[in-house]
Amino acid sequence: MYKTDYLVDEKLAPYVNCVMVASNSMPTSHLNIPLYADGYPGIMYQQTQRGFYILPRKKKLSELFLYGQTLDPISLDVKGPYQFVVFQLYPFASKHLLGVDPKVLNDDCFDLLPLQHVDVASYFERLSATPDLNQQMDIISDLMLALIEENKIAPDNHVQQAISLILKKKGNVRLSDLYETLHITERTFERKFMAEVGLTPKQFCKIIQFQNCLNQLNQATFDRLTDIGMDSGFSDQSHFTRTFKKYTGQTPSYYLQQMSSI
């Protein structure tokens, strides 16, 4: 799976973090993608012969779906030929696509095909009719614009600013400083953030901290394993290890061993 340089419609730019695609035509292929908490929901369109499954739940996914925040470690699994497009969304975007409480989407997927208020079936027919990834990205973009227009919910500016600051600081931010910067009370901010993102600000910060650590592990941009947790703002190594294990089911050292064996 790789990011593309697809030019997102300017009306979608506030909602879309990046676009990713992947394909494989080999009949014997087997793809398993570990999904760890990263703070981003998304829309996925997939074409396979046998279907995509969420493991370990063994849940077969719709061809076109919205997924929410991932908190517990899971993986996407597909056998045989496949092709898919993913629009990775900013944390508040699922609320504005469907007008639903994003908390109900945590660790789950929402099948877009049965939606009635937007004619999703017509977009799905267009997607199914073309194997061209660029055309598929254009169609998904059109669908997202229709969903946003239907719901017409303006993103909360406080939450957008907070997310931007948290991402810029890689999760290493004191919430009290955030309230002061945004000129908002703790109670009001907590309520708004949960309504928009489906997580508490503290949960979101921890996830972004974790992702920063995971990126350093994957890119081997460290001298000692203990440096990673400290650089990411964890108070000590045990705190870093507990957080890492919570989101991956593995200790950092075991994760590195598995990576080196691939």
N, C-alpha and C positions, 0 to 999 in steps of 0.2 A: 504494500500500500504506500502510495506516495502523494505528496501535495502537488497540486497543479497550479499554473499561473492563470487559471480561469478568471476572467474579468467579471466580477459580480456587479449586477445592476446597482446603481448608486442608492436606490431606495432600500436595497437589501444590505448594503455595506454595514449599517449599524448592528445588524443581526448575525452576520456570517463571519466567523473567525478565519476559516479556510475551507477549501474543497479538496477531497482526496478521492482517488480512483485506484482500482486494481482489476486485473483480468488474468485468466489463465485458461488456455484451450486444451490442456492435456487431460485425457480421460482418467488418468491415474493420479491426478493431483490431489493433495490433501492440505488444506489451509486451516491453521488454528491460530487465532489472534487473541492473545491475552488482553483483557480490558480491565485496566485499573483506574481508580478514581482520578479524574483530571479536571473536573469542574465544568465540563462542556457537554451539553446535550447535542443532538443532531438528527438529521433526516437521512435515511439510507434507502436507496433503490437497488435491489439485487436481482440478478438473473442467474439461475442455476438449474441443473437437472434434478438434483435431490433436495435442494433447499438448504438454507442456513439454519443452524441450531445454536441456542445459548446453552453452554455447559457450565455447571453440572446439571442444570435443570432439565436438559433435553427438550427445551421448548422450541418448536419450529416457528420461524419468523415469517411474517407477511412479506410479500415482495416489496412493499412500500410502507415504511413505518417511521415514526418519531420515537427516539429513545431518550430517556431522561438521564439524570445524574447517576453515575455508577459509584456506589459506596463499597459494596462487597466485591471481591475479585471473582470475575467470570471470564468466559472466553467465547468467541464466535468460531464456529466450526463448520466447514463445508468440504464435501468430498466430490471429486469430479470437476468438470469445467465450471468456471464462474466468472462473473463480471459485476462490479458494483461501483456506485457513486455515493459518496458521503458528503453532505454539507454539515460541517462542524459549526455549531451555533454558539453565540455568546450565552452566558449562563441564564440570562433573563428571557431569552428568545422563545422558549417553548410556551411560556405564558401568553405571549403575544401572537403565536401561531394558532393556538387552539382556545385560548381564553379559559384554561383549566388550571387548577391548583397544581403547580409543578411538583409539589411534594408527592402526589400520587404516582408520578412518573419515575420516582427514584428507584433504581434497580429494576426498571421495567420498560416495556416498549408499548407504544400506542399504534394500533393498526390504522393507517390513514384511509384505507380503501372503503370502509363503510360510511365515511363522512357524507352527510346529506347537504349541509348548508353551502358547501362548495362542491362542484361537480368533479370530484377526484377521479371518477371512472374515466372521464374524457382524457385527463392528463395521463392516467395509467395506460390507456389505449395508445396514446402517442409514444410513451416510453417503450411499450412492448413492440411497437412497430419499427423501431430503429435500434441497431446495435452500436451506433456511433456515440461515443462517450460525450463529445462536445454537444451534440444535439440533446442528449439526455440531460446534461447539465443545464441547458437552456430551458428545457421543459420543467425541471424541478424548480428552477428560478421563477418561472411563470406561476407555478403552483404556490410557492411561498408568497409571492406578491398577492395572489388571490386570497390566501388565508389571512394575511396581515390586513388587507383591505376589509375583509369580512368582519374581523374582530375589532379593528380600530381602537386598540388600547395603547395609549402612549406610554412608552417606558418611563419609569420613575427616574428623574434626573439624579436624585441622591444615590440610588442604587447603582446607576451607570457610573457615576463618578467613583463610588466606593470600589466597584469591581476593577475599574481602570487603575486605581491606586494600589489595590491588593496585587494585581497582576504585575504592575511595575516594580513593586517591592518584593515580588516572588513569595508572597504570603507572610513575609516577615514584617508585620506591622502591628502596632498596639491599637486595639480597638478604641481606647479612650482618645488617642490622637486622631483617629478617624472621625469620631463624633465631633471633636473640636473643629477639625478642618471643614467638615460639612455643615457645621452650625445646626446640629440636630441632637435630640435627646436619645439616650441609649434605647429606651423602650420603643420610641417611634421608629428608630432605625431598624431594630431587630424585627419589628412587625413588618415593615416594608420589605426588608431583605428576604424574609421567609416567604412572603407572598409572591415575590418576583422570581426567586431562585429555587425555593424548595429546600434550602439549607439555612442554618444559622450562619452569621458572619464568621464565627469562630470555626465552624466546620469547614467553610470555604477556604479560610486562611490555611488551615491544616492541610487541606487537599493540595493547594497550590505549593505549599512548602514541600510536601511529599513529592509532587511532580518535579520540582526543581532537583531534589535529591536523585530521583529516578533518572532524569536526563543526564546528570553528572555520572551516574553509574554506567549508563548505556554508552556514553561518549568517552568514558575513562579519563575525565578531566579532574583528576585528584591524585595526590601523592599517597595519602593514607585514608583508609575507610573512615576513621574517626573525624577527618577534616570535613567530610560532607555534611554531617549533622550540624556541626558547629557553624559552618559557612551558611547554612540555611536557617539559622536562628533557633535551633533546638537547644534547650537548656543543658542537656547532657546526652551522652551516647545511648543510655538506656531509654530515654524518651524518644530519641530518633528511631531506635530499633523497634520499640513498641508500635510507633505510628506506622513504620514501614511494613511491619508484619500485619497490622490491622488491614491495610489496603491491598496487600499482595498475598497474604497467607504464608510469607516466607521471611526469613531474616535477611538483612542486606548481604551478609557473607554467603548465604546459601544461594541467593539470587545471582551473585557474581559467579559462583561455581557453575550454575546452570548456564549462564551466558557464555562462559569460557568453553563449555563442552559442545556448544552449537557449531 
